[in-house]
Amino acid sequence: MGRDFFKSFLNLHDYALLNESRPDPYKPLFNYYRWVVSASCAFRQWLRQTVSMDATDTTQTTPREPVGNARKWGTLAITCLATVLLGIDLTVLHLAIPSLVAELAPSATQILWIADIYGFALGGLLVTMGNLGDRVGRKRLLLIGVSMFGLASAATAYAPTPELLIASRALLGIAGATIMPSTLSIVRNVFTDPKERTAAIGLSTAMASAGIALGPIIGGGLLTHFWWGSVFLINLPVMALIFVAGMFVLPESSDPRPGRLDLPSVALSTFGLVTVIYAIKEAAHGGVANPEVWIAAAAGLTALVAFARRQTRIDRPLIDVHLFRRPAFTGSVGAALVATFAISVVSLIFSQLLQLVWGWAAWNTGLAMLPSVAGILVGAVLAAPLVSRLGRAAVVALGLGFAGLGLLGLVLADADGGYPPIAIAQVVLGLGAAATFTITSDTVLATVPKERAGAAAAISETAYELGGAVGIALLGSVLSSGYRARLELPEGALPPDTAAAVGDSVGAAMAAAAELPAHLAATVTELAGEAYAEAVRGTAVTGAAMLAVTAVLALIALRGLPKVIEDGDH
C-alpha cells in the first residue's frame, strides 16, 4: 500500500502540465482535487494498516528493542533533520507572501489565515498528538506525520486558490503536530544516559531554532529562481529521506499501560489552545480593543480550565496537571516560554529594520540572520558541560541573561554603526536562548517517566508555540506603540489618509512614501526610519527586562535541582 501512496505523487507532473496550458479555467482545479483525493485515499488505507495492531503490541516494554550506539546517533540525526525542517517551514513562507499574493490574489483576511493557520493547527494539537504517540508508538506516529507532511507540502505548493492553500497549510500544521513531540520523546527514550540525554535533547531543540533562522535564507534563495510553491516542494525529498531512514533506524517505543485516549480532553485542549493562540495573534494584528480578542480569549481560557479540572478526575489524563506543582517543572516551562519571546520578536525586528529602514534586499536580510544560527549551535553544545560545573538553575539563569544582553545589543543598532553590532547581538542572543532551551527541555522530559515522554514533550513544544505567539503580540505591540509615539510628522505636510498610513506602521510608511513627491518621500522615509529605530531600542529594553526578571525566578525555581537527573528521579 505504501507503493500506492507514493505513486500518487507522480500525478503532480500531470497536474503541472495541465496547469500550464489552462485550456479550461476549471481543469486545473478539477485535477488538483483529483490528485488530492487519490493521494488521500491511498494515504488513508496505508494509515489504517499502519495504526491497526494487536493490543499486546502496544504494551511491550519501552523501548521495544535494545539500541546500539550507532543506532542511537543515527536516531538523533533523523530527528534533528525532522525538527530543522519544521523550523524552516515556520518562517519560509514570510518571503513568499508577495509573489503568492500576486498570483492567487487573496484578500487581506485570507493572507492572515495563510500565514497563521499552520501555527493554529500545530499549537492546538501538540498535546493530543504527544499522547497519541505514547499510545500507538512514537516511531509509528512520526512516520505517519512525515508521510502526511509530504502530502500536504505538495498540495500546498500546487494549491490553485487561496481557500485550498489555507486548507493545505492547516494539514501541514496537523502533520507538524504529530512530528514535533514524537522527535523529542524518541530521543528521550533512546538516550538513557543522563549526560548523553541532555546533549541529545539540546541538539534536537537547537535544530528547531536554527531552522527558524534558516527559513528566510532558504526561501530567499528559492524565490530568486523559482515560483512561490518551491518553498514547500523542498519538503518532499527531505521527508522521503526521513521516512525511509526512519523505517530502518528508529526504534519503536510506547507507554506500556497507555489506557484509553480521553476524547473530551482532546476536544477541550484542542479548542482551548487554538482559541487562545488565535486571540493572541488577533491582538497582535488588530489590537486588544477588538471584541473578537476578548471573546476568543475567554472561550479558550474557559476550555483550558475545564480541561485542567478534568485531568484531575480521570485515570489516564493527557497531562498530569500535578506536575505544575513542582517548581522545577513549572519554572522550566515558564523559562522556555519567555526565552521564545526573544527569538520570535528579534526575527520580526531584524527583518523590518534591515529591509524597510536600511533598504536591504530580502536575500541579504536572510543571510544577515546566520550569526544567530552559530550562536544557537554553540549554546546547545556548551549547555550540558556547563550544567556539570554550574548546575541547572545557574545555566538557565545565565542563558536568559545572555539572551537579554543580546536584545540590549539592538540598542546599538544604527545604520551608521553598520551590521557588526547586530551580528554580535545575534550570536549572544542565540547562545543564551539555546542554553535555556536545552536545559529546560531536558528538565521537563527527565522529570516525568519516559513512558509518558510524548505528553511531556508536547508540554515543552506548546510552551515554545505559545511563547512565540505571546512574544509577537506583546513585544510587537510595544514596538508598534513606540513607533507611533515617536513619529513626528510636519503638521499639514501630508494628506490625512497618507498621514494615517504613515502613522500606522513603518511598512505602511515606506509604501506611502513611494507614492509621494521626492522631497516629501525623503522626509517621510527619514522620520519613519528614525521613529522605528527608537521604537526598536525601547522594545529591546522591555524584552531584556522581562528576561532578567525570568532569570531571577528561574534561579529560585530550579534551585536544589540535581545536575544529573537519573531515570526514576520523578
MARTITI-925319 format. One record per residue (C-alpha): residue in one letter; residue number from 1; x, y, z. Coordinates in nm, 2 decimals. Example, Ala and Ser with C-alpha at 12.3 -4.5 7.8 and 13.67 -1.06 7.14 Angstrom:
2
  res    n       x       y       z
    a    1    1.23   -0.45    0.78
    s    2    1.37   -0.11    0.71
***
This chain:
570
  res    n       x       y       z
    m    1    0.00    0.00    0.00
    g    2    0.30    0.23    0.06
    r    3    0.36    0.19   -0.32
    d    4    0.01    0.32   -0.40
    f    5    0.07    0.62   -0.17
    f    6    0.40    0.73   -0.33
    k    7    0.26    0.66   -0.68
    s    8    0.00    0.93   -0.62
    f    9    0.28    1.19   -0.61
    l   10    0.36    1.11   -0.97
    n   11    0.03    1.27   -1.07
    l   12    0.20    1.61   -0.98
    h   13    0.37    1.61   -1.31
    d   14    0.04    1.57   -1.50
    y   15   -0.12    1.84   -1.29
    a   16    0.16    2.08   -1.36
    l   17    0.13    2.03   -1.74
    l   18   -0.24    2.08   -1.73
    n   19   -0.20    2.39   -1.51
    e   20    0.04    2.55   -1.76
    s   21   -0.19    2.52   -2.07
    r   22   -0.52    2.61   -1.89
    p   23   -0.75    2.53   -2.19
    d   24   -1.04    2.52   -1.94
    p   25   -1.04    2.75   -1.64
    y   26   -1.19    2.47   -1.42
    k   27   -0.95    2.20   -1.54
    p   28   -0.66    2.29   -1.30
    l   29   -0.90    2.30   -1.01
    f   30   -1.06    1.97   -1.11
    n   31   -0.72    1.80   -1.15
    y   32   -0.60    1.94   -0.82
    y   33   -0.90    1.79   -0.64
    r   34   -0.85    1.46   -0.82
    w   35   -0.49    1.44   -0.72
    v   36   -0.56    1.53   -0.35
    v   37   -0.85    1.28   -0.33
    s   38   -0.65    1.00   -0.49
    a   39   -0.34    1.06   -0.27
    s   40   -0.56    1.10    0.04
    c   41   -0.74    0.77   -0.02
    a   42   -0.41    0.59   -0.07
    f   43   -0.27    0.75    0.25
    r   44   -0.59    0.66    0.44
    q   45   -0.56    0.29    0.35
    w   46   -0.19    0.29    0.44
    l   47   -0.26    0.47    0.77
    r   48   -0.52    0.21    0.86
    q   49   -0.27   -0.07    0.80
    t   50    0.00    0.11    1.00
    v   51   -0.21    0.20    1.30
    s   52   -0.42   -0.12    1.33
    m   53   -0.22   -0.35    1.55
    d   54   -0.28   -0.60    1.83
    a   55   -0.33   -0.46    2.18
    t   56   -0.04   -0.67    2.30
    d   57    0.19   -0.49    2.06
    t   58    0.14   -0.16    2.23
    t   59    0.20   -0.29    2.58
    q   60    0.56   -0.41    2.54
    t   61    0.84   -0.26    2.74
    t   62    0.98    0.08    2.63
    p   63    1.19    0.08    2.42
    r   64    1.09   -0.24    2.25
    e   65    1.44   -0.34    2.13
    p   66    1.79   -0.27    2.25
    v   67    1.95    0.03    2.08
    g   68    2.32    0.02    1.99
    n   69    2.55    0.32    2.00
    a   70    2.55    0.37    1.62
    r   71    2.17    0.34    1.60
    k   72    2.13    0.60    1.89
    w   73    2.32    0.86    1.70
    g   74    2.15    0.77    1.37
    t   75    1.82    0.82    1.55
    l   76    1.94    1.17    1.67
    a   77    2.04    1.26    1.32
    i   78    1.69    1.17    1.18
    t   79    1.50    1.35    1.45
    c   80    1.73    1.66    1.41
    l   81    1.66    1.66    1.03
    a   82    1.29    1.65    1.10
    t   83    1.30    1.93    1.36
    v   84    1.51    2.16    1.14
    l   85    1.27    2.12    0.85
    l   86    0.97    2.20    1.08
    g   87    1.16    2.51    1.19
    i   88    1.22    2.62    0.84
    d   89    0.86    2.57    0.75
    l   90    0.75    2.81    1.02
    t   91    0.93    3.10    0.86
    v   92    1.00    3.01    0.49
    l   93    0.66    3.14    0.39
    h   94    0.73    3.50    0.50
    l   95    0.93    3.60    0.19
    a   96    0.70    3.41   -0.04
    i   97    0.39    3.61    0.05
    p   98    0.44    3.89   -0.20
    s   99    0.47    3.66   -0.50
    l  100    0.19    3.44   -0.36
    v  101   -0.04    3.74   -0.34
    a  102    0.04    3.84   -0.69
    e  103   -0.06    3.50   -0.83
    l  104   -0.35    3.39   -0.62
    a  105   -0.49    3.74   -0.52
    p  106   -0.61    3.65   -0.17
    s  107   -0.80    3.90    0.04
    a  108   -0.63    4.07    0.34
    t  109   -0.81    3.83    0.57
    q  110   -0.70    3.53    0.37
    i  111   -0.34    3.64    0.38
    l  112   -0.36    3.64    0.76
    w  113   -0.51    3.29    0.76
    i  114   -0.25    3.16    0.51
    a  115    0.02    3.29    0.75
    d  116   -0.14    3.18    1.08
    i  117   -0.34    2.86    1.02
    y  118   -0.02    2.65    1.03
    g  119    0.05    2.77    1.38
    f  120   -0.31    2.73    1.50
    a  121   -0.33    2.37    1.39
    l  122    0.02    2.29    1.52
    g  123   -0.02    2.45    1.86
    g  124   -0.37    2.32    1.91
    l  125   -0.29    1.96    1.85
    l  126    0.05    1.92    2.02
    v  127   -0.09    1.78    2.35
    t  128   -0.32    1.54    2.17
    m  129   -0.05    1.41    1.93
    g  130    0.20    1.37    2.21
    n  131   -0.04    1.15    2.40
    l  132   -0.13    0.96    2.08
    g  133    0.24    0.88    2.02
    d  134    0.26    0.74    2.38
    r  135   -0.03    0.51    2.29
    v  136    0.03    0.39    1.93
    g  137    0.41    0.42    1.93
    r  138    0.63    0.73    1.87
    k  139    0.81    0.59    1.56
    r  140    0.48    0.49    1.41
    l  141    0.33    0.84    1.47
    l  142    0.64    1.01    1.34
    l  143    0.63    0.81    1.01
    i  144    0.26    0.88    0.97
    g  145    0.33    1.25    1.03
    v  146    0.62    1.26    0.79
    s  147    0.41    1.10    0.51
    m  148    0.12    1.34    0.58
    f  149    0.36    1.63    0.58
    g  150    0.50    1.54    0.24
    l  151    0.14    1.50    0.10
    a  152    0.04    1.84    0.25
    s  153    0.35    2.01    0.12
    a  154    0.28    1.90   -0.24
    a  155   -0.09    2.01   -0.20
    t  156    0.02    2.35   -0.07
    a  157    0.27    2.41   -0.34
    y  158    0.02    2.35   -0.62
    a  159   -0.29    2.50   -0.45
    p  160   -0.48    2.69   -0.72
    t  161   -0.70    2.91   -0.49
    p  162   -0.65    3.09   -0.15
    e  163   -0.91    2.86    0.01
    l  164   -0.73    2.54   -0.08
    l  165   -0.40    2.70    0.02
    i  166   -0.54    2.77    0.36
    a  167   -0.67    2.41    0.39
    s  168   -0.34    2.27    0.28
    r  169   -0.15    2.48    0.53
    a  170   -0.38    2.35    0.81
    l  171   -0.30    2.00    0.70
    l  172    0.07    2.09    0.73
    g  173    0.01    2.21    1.08
    i  174   -0.17    1.89    1.18
    a  175    0.12    1.68    1.04
    g  176    0.37    1.90    1.22
    a  177    0.19    1.84    1.54
    t  178    0.25    1.47    1.50
    i  179    0.62    1.51    1.43
    m  180    0.73    1.76    1.69
    p  181    0.65    1.57    2.02
    s  182    0.75    1.24    1.85
    t  183    1.11    1.36    1.79
    l  184    1.17    1.47    2.14
    s  185    1.01    1.17    2.30
    i  186    1.21    0.93    2.08
    v  187    1.53    1.10    2.18
    r  188    1.42    1.08    2.55
    n  189    1.37    0.71    2.52
    v  190    1.68    0.62    2.32
    f  191    1.93    0.82    2.53
    t  192    1.91    0.67    2.87
    d  193    2.25    0.80    3.00
    p  194    2.16    1.14    3.16
    k  195    2.46    1.33    3.02
    e  196    2.41    1.20    2.67
    r  197    2.03    1.27    2.70
    t  198    2.09    1.63    2.79
    a  199    2.33    1.68    2.50
    a  200    2.10    1.50    2.25
    i  201    1.79    1.70    2.36
    g  202    1.99    2.02    2.34
    l  203    2.10    1.94    1.98
    s  204    1.74    1.85    1.89
    t  205    1.59    2.17    2.02
    a  206    1.87    2.38    1.88
    m  207    1.79    2.24    1.53
    a  208    1.44    2.37    1.55
    s  209    1.56    2.72    1.64
    a  210    1.82    2.70    1.37
    g  211    1.55    2.60    1.12
    i  212    1.35    2.91    1.21
    a  213    1.65    3.13    1.13
    l  214    1.73    2.94    0.81
    g  215    1.38    2.97    0.67
    p  216    1.42    3.32    0.53
    i  217    1.76    3.23    0.38
    i  218    1.63    2.92    0.20
    g  219    1.31    3.09    0.10
    g  220    1.50    3.39   -0.04
    g  221    1.73    3.16   -0.24
    l  222    1.45    2.96   -0.39
    l  223    1.23    3.26   -0.47
    t  224    1.52    3.41   -0.67
    h  225    1.50    3.13   -0.92
    f  226    1.16    2.96   -0.88
    w  227    0.79    3.03   -0.81
    w  228    0.64    3.06   -0.46
    g  229    0.54    2.69   -0.44
    s  230    0.90    2.58   -0.45
    v  231    0.94    2.67   -0.08
    f  232    0.71    2.38    0.00
    l  233    0.83    2.13   -0.26
    i  234    1.17    2.12   -0.09
    n  235    1.00    1.93    0.19
    l  236    0.93    1.63   -0.03
    p  237    1.28    1.48   -0.08
    v  238    1.37    1.55    0.28
    m  239    1.06    1.39    0.42
    a  240    1.11    1.09    0.19
    l  241    1.46    1.05    0.33
    i  242    1.34    1.07    0.69
    f  243    1.06    0.82    0.61
    v  244    1.29    0.56    0.45
    a  245    1.57    0.60    0.71
    g  246    1.33    0.61    0.99
    m  247    1.17    0.28    0.90
    f  248    1.51    0.10    0.94
    v  249    1.69    0.31    1.21
    l  250    1.43    0.45    1.45
    p  251    1.34    0.21    1.74
    e  252    0.98    0.19    1.85
    s  253    0.87    0.28    2.20
    s  254    0.53    0.35    2.37
    d  255    0.36    0.36    2.71
    p  256    0.32    0.00    2.83
    r  257    0.00    0.10    3.01
    p  258   -0.15    0.36    2.78
    g  259   -0.52    0.35    2.87
    r  260   -0.79    0.50    2.66
    l  261   -0.75    0.83    2.49
    d  262   -1.00    1.06    2.66
    l  263   -1.19    1.23    2.37
    p  264   -1.35    1.51    2.58
    s  265   -1.00    1.60    2.70
    v  266   -0.88    1.61    2.34
    a  267   -1.17    1.84    2.24
    l  268   -1.12    2.07    2.53
    s  269   -0.74    2.10    2.49
    t  270   -0.76    2.15    2.11
    f  271   -1.03    2.41    2.13
    g  272   -0.87    2.59    2.42
    l  273   -0.52    2.61    2.27
    v  274   -0.64    2.71    1.92
    t  275   -0.87    2.99    2.05
    v  276   -0.61    3.12    2.29
    i  277   -0.34    3.13    2.02
    y  278   -0.60    3.29    1.79
    a  279   -0.67    3.56    2.05
    i  280   -0.30    3.64    2.10
    k  281   -0.24    3.66    1.72
    e  282   -0.55    3.87    1.66
    a  283   -0.44    4.11    1.94
    a  284   -0.11    4.14    1.76
    h  285   -0.28    4.21    1.43
    g  286   -0.57    4.43    1.53
    g  287   -0.51    4.54    1.89
    v  288   -0.67    4.44    2.22
    a  289   -0.97    4.66    2.16
    n  290   -1.11    4.41    1.91
    p  291   -1.41    4.23    2.08
    e  292   -1.31    3.91    1.90
    v  293   -0.99    3.90    2.10
    w  294   -1.17    3.90    2.43
    i  295   -1.44    3.66    2.32
    a  296   -1.18    3.41    2.19
    a  297   -0.96    3.45    2.50
    a  298   -1.25    3.40    2.74
    a  299   -1.37    3.09    2.54
    g  300   -1.02    2.94    2.52
    l  301   -0.93    3.00    2.89
    t  302   -1.27    2.85    3.00
    a  303   -1.20    2.54    2.79
    l  304   -0.85    2.51    2.93
    v  305   -0.97    2.54    3.29
    a  306   -1.23    2.27    3.22
    f  307   -0.96    2.06    3.06
    a  308   -0.73    2.10    3.37
    r  309   -1.01    2.01    3.61
    r  310   -1.10    1.70    3.40
    q  311   -0.74    1.58    3.41
    t  312   -0.76    1.56    3.79
    r  313   -1.06    1.33    3.77
    i  314   -0.97    1.07    3.51
    d  315   -0.74    0.77    3.55
    r  316   -0.51    0.84    3.25
    p  317   -0.50    1.21    3.19
    l  318   -0.35    1.37    2.88
    i  319   -0.14    1.59    3.11
    d  320   -0.06    1.53    3.47
    v  321   -0.15    1.88    3.60
    h  322    0.01    1.79    3.94
    l  323    0.34    1.83    3.76
    f  324    0.29    2.21    3.76
    r  325    0.30    2.20    4.14
    r  326    0.67    2.12    4.11
    p  327    0.87    2.44    4.09
    a  328    1.14    2.29    3.87
    f  329    0.88    2.17    3.61
    t  330    0.68    2.50    3.61
    g  331    1.00    2.71    3.62
    s  332    1.14    2.52    3.32
    v  333    0.82    2.56    3.11
    g  334    0.80    2.93    3.20
    a  335    1.16    3.00    3.12
    a  336    1.13    2.83    2.78
    l  337    0.82    3.03    2.71
    v  338    0.98    3.36    2.79
    a  339    1.30    3.28    2.61
    t  340    1.09    3.21    2.30
    f  341    0.98    3.58    2.33
    a  342    1.33    3.69    2.24
    i  343    1.38    3.47    1.94
    s  344    1.04    3.55    1.79
    v  345    1.05    3.92    1.83
    v  346    1.41    3.96    1.71
    s  347    1.31    3.79    1.38
    l  348    1.03    4.04    1.34
    i  349    1.25    4.34    1.43
    f  350    1.55    4.24    1.22
    s  351    1.35    4.18    0.91
    q  352    1.17    4.51    0.92
    l  353    1.48    4.71    1.03
    l  354    1.71    4.58    0.76
    q  355    1.46    4.57    0.47
    l  356    1.24    4.87    0.54
    v  357    1.47    5.11    0.72
    w  358    1.81    5.02    0.59
    g  359    1.69    4.91    0.24
    w  360    1.84    4.57    0.23
    a  361    1.72    4.30   -0.01
    a  362    1.52    4.01    0.12
    w  363    1.81    3.76    0.04
    n  364    2.07    3.98    0.22
    t  365    1.83    4.01    0.52
    g  366    1.81    3.63    0.54
    l  367    2.18    3.59    0.52
    a  368    2.21    3.85    0.80
    m  369    2.04    3.61    1.03
    l  370    2.31    3.34    1.01
    p  371    2.51    3.46    1.32
    s  372    2.21    3.36    1.53
    v  373    2.24    3.00    1.40
    a  374    2.60    2.99    1.50
    g  375    2.51    3.12    1.85
    i  376    2.23    2.86    1.88
    l  377    2.46    2.57    1.79
    v  378    2.73    2.68    2.03
    g  379    2.48    2.73    2.31
    a  380    2.33    2.39    2.26
    v  381    2.68    2.22    2.27
    l  382    2.80    2.41    2.57
    a  383    2.48    2.37    2.78
    a  384    2.55    2.01    2.90
    p  385    2.91    2.06    3.01
    l  386    2.81    2.38    3.19
    v  387    2.54    2.20    3.39
    s  388    2.80    1.96    3.53
    r  389    3.00    2.26    3.65
    l  390    2.74    2.52    3.75
    g  391    2.41    2.33    3.79
    r  392    2.08    2.36    3.61
    a  393    1.95    2.67    3.78
    a  394    2.26    2.87    3.71
    v  395    2.28    2.76    3.34
    v  396    1.92    2.85    3.28
    a  397    1.96    3.19    3.45
    l  398    2.28    3.26    3.26
    g  399    2.11    3.16    2.93
    l  400    1.82    3.40    3.00
    g  401    2.08    3.67    3.10
    f  402    2.28    3.63    2.78
    a  403    1.95    3.64    2.57
    g  404    1.87    3.97    2.75
    l  405    2.22    4.10    2.66
    g  406    2.16    4.01    2.30
    l  407    1.84    4.20    2.30
    l  408    2.01    4.50    2.46
    g  409    2.26    4.48    2.17
    l  410    1.98    4.60    1.95
    v  411    2.01    4.94    2.12
    l  412    2.33    4.98    1.94
    a  413    2.17    4.90    1.60
    d  414    2.22    5.20    1.38
    a  415    2.28    5.24    1.01
    d  416    2.59    5.45    1.08
    g  417    2.73    5.17    1.30
    g  418    2.67    4.91    1.03
    y  419    2.60    4.54    1.07
    p  420    2.86    4.42    1.32
    p  421    2.67    4.52    1.63
    i  422    2.37    4.33    1.51
    a  423    2.57    4.02    1.42
    i  424    2.73    4.02    1.77
    a  425    2.39    4.07    1.93
    q  426    2.25    3.77    1.74
    v  427    2.54    3.54    1.85
    v  428    2.49    3.63    2.21
    l  429    2.11    3.60    2.19
    g  430    2.13    3.27    2.01
    l  431    2.38    3.13    2.26
    g  432    2.17    3.22    2.56
    a  433    1.84    3.11    2.42
    a  434    1.98    2.77    2.31
    a  435    2.13    2.70    2.65
    t  436    1.80    2.78    2.81
    f  437    1.60    2.56    2.57
    t  438    1.84    2.27    2.62
    i  439    1.83    2.26    2.99
    t  440    1.46    2.34    3.03
    s  441    1.36    2.08    2.77
    d  442    1.58    1.82    2.93
    t  443    1.44    1.90    3.28
    v  444    1.08    1.88    3.16
    l  445    1.14    1.54    2.99
    a  446    1.36    1.40    3.26
    t  447    1.12    1.48    3.55
    v  448    0.84    1.25    3.41
    p  449    0.85    0.88    3.35
    k  450    0.99    0.80    3.00
    e  451    0.67    0.61    2.92
    r  452    0.50    0.95    2.93
    a  453    0.77    1.13    2.72
    g  454    0.53    1.21    2.44
    a  455    0.29    1.41    2.68
    a  456    0.59    1.58    2.84
    a  457    0.74    1.67    2.50
    a  458    0.40    1.82    2.40
    i  459    0.40    2.05    2.70
    s  460    0.75    2.17    2.62
    e  461    0.66    2.22    2.25
    t  462    0.34    2.40    2.34
    a  463    0.54    2.64    2.56
    y  464    0.75    2.73    2.26
    e  465    0.44    2.78    2.04
    l  466    0.27    3.00    2.30
    g  467    0.59    3.19    2.37
    g  468    0.63    3.28    2.00
    a  469    0.27    3.39    1.98
    v  470    0.28    3.59    2.30
    g  471    0.62    3.74    2.22
    i  472    0.50    3.87    1.88
    a  473    0.17    4.00    2.04
    l  474    0.32    4.16    2.35
    l  475    0.66    4.30    2.23
    g  476    0.51    4.36    1.88
    s  477    0.25    4.59    2.05
    v  478    0.53    4.77    2.24
    l  479    0.72    4.81    1.91
    s  480    0.41    4.95    1.73
    s  481    0.30    5.18    2.01
    g  482    0.66    5.30    2.04
    y  483    0.68    5.38    1.67
    r  484    0.36    5.58    1.68
    a  485    0.46    5.77    1.99
    r  486    0.80    5.87    1.84
    l  487    0.68    5.96    1.49
    e  488    0.66    6.34    1.45
    l  489    0.54    6.44    1.10
    p  490    0.53    6.81    0.99
    e  491    0.19    6.94    1.06
    g  492   -0.03    6.97    0.74
    a  493    0.25    6.84    0.52
    l  494    0.06    6.52    0.42
    p  495   -0.30    6.45    0.32
    p  496   -0.49    6.30    0.62
    d  497   -0.52    5.95    0.46
    t  498   -0.14    5.94    0.39
    a  499   -0.06    6.07    0.73
    a  500   -0.27    5.80    0.89
    a  501   -0.10    5.53    0.69
    v  502    0.25    5.66    0.78
    g  503    0.15    5.66    1.14
    d  504    0.02    5.30    1.13
    s  505    0.35    5.11    1.08
    v  506    0.69    5.15    0.93
    g  507    0.59    4.92    0.64
    a  508    0.29    5.14    0.56
    a  509    0.51    5.45    0.59
    m  510    0.76    5.32    0.33
    a  511    0.48    5.22    0.10
    a  512    0.31    5.56    0.13
    a  513    0.65    5.74    0.07
    a  514    0.69    5.56   -0.26
    e  515    0.37    5.74   -0.39
    l  516    0.48    6.09   -0.27
    p  517    0.69    6.36   -0.44
    a  518    1.06    6.32   -0.40
    h  519    1.11    6.59   -0.13
    l  520    0.82    6.46    0.08
    a  521    0.92    6.10    0.03
    a  522    1.27    6.17    0.16
    t  523    1.12    6.34    0.47
    v  524    0.87    6.06    0.55
    t  525    1.14    5.79    0.50
    e  526    1.38    5.96    0.73
    l  527    1.13    6.04    1.00
    a  528    0.97    5.69    0.99
    g  529    1.31    5.52    1.00
    e  530    1.42    5.73    1.30
    a  531    1.10    5.66    1.48
    y  532    1.12    5.28    1.41
    a  533    1.49    5.27    1.53
    e  534    1.39    5.44    1.85
    a  535    1.10    5.20    1.90
    v  536    1.33    4.91    1.84
    r  537    1.55    5.03    2.13
    g  538    1.26    5.07    2.36
    t  539    1.13    4.72    2.27
    a  540    1.47    4.57    2.33
    v  541    1.50    4.73    2.67
    t  542    1.15    4.60    2.76
    g  543    1.23    4.24    2.64
    a  544    1.56    4.24    2.82
    a  545    1.39    4.34    3.15
    m  546    1.14    4.06    3.11
    l  547    1.43    3.81    3.05
    a  548    1.62    3.95    3.35
    v  549    1.32    3.90    3.58
    t  550    1.26    3.55    3.45
    a  551    1.63    3.47    3.51
    v  552    1.59    3.55    3.87
    l  553    1.27    3.35    3.90
    a  554    1.43    3.05    3.73
    l  555    1.72    3.07    3.96
    i  556    1.48    3.04    4.25
    a  557    1.25    2.78    4.10
    l  558    1.53    2.54    3.99
    r  559    1.75    2.57    4.30
    g  560    1.83    2.24    4.45
    l  561    1.76    2.05    4.13
    p  562    2.04    1.79    4.08
    k  563    2.29    1.84    3.80
    v  564    2.22    1.49    3.67
    i  565    1.85    1.37    3.67
    e  566    1.86    0.99    3.66
    d  567    1.57    0.79    3.52
    g  568    1.34    0.73    3.81
    d  569    1.41    1.06    3.98
    h  570    1.04    1.17    3.94
***
